[in-house]
Each structure stands twice: as structure tokens, then as C-alpha cells.
């Protein structure tokens, strides 16, 4: 088994099979994320490594954890006020539940 695969399996176990950032179920195809990016002074120490889904890792890119969380919260706050979200929520409320 390659060292990278062994590292991923250890992280998968540590994170209960979930993405470090979004908690979605992930598998071995997930990516190893440097929590603090190496380009921002992060190290290869195990305490700085997490397994993340490809989507989260792509969005996080070279952001620090603080920048990434601020970015996601900004999107989420805007999302809750968006016409698209409000329309879907209203339609969901109008769906009659069959007894
Ligand atoms: Zn994720």
C-alpha cells in the first residue's frame, strides 16, 4: 500500500469517513487538505492534515481556515436571502403530506 493511501485511510478512520469541512461521506478518492496551506506557512505535520472532498478542497484552495469559513458563511448568508432559496422553501411548504 502506498504511503499516501495509508495516510488517507488513517484520516478516514479519524474523521469517521466524513469530509473535514462539510461532513459529507467521503471515501479514498477524497483529497488530503493542508488545513493551513503550505503556501501560507502550513506544515506536513499530521496535525495540519485533513481529508476533504474534492469540492471543498477546490473551493478552499489556498485559503487559511479562517478565510475559508468566512467565505462559506458569506455564501450561506446570501443563499438564505436569495430568491432561489425562498422560492424552493415556499414550494416545499405548499407540498401536502399524504396521511
Ligand atoms: Zn467537503
Boltz pocket constraint, residues with backbone or C-beta under 6 A from the ligand:
constraints:
  - pocket:
      binder: B
      contacts: [[A, 19], [A, 20], [A, 21], [A, 22], [A, 23], [A, 24], [A, 52], [A, 53], [A, 54], [A, 55], [A, 56], [A, 57]]
      max_distance: 6.0
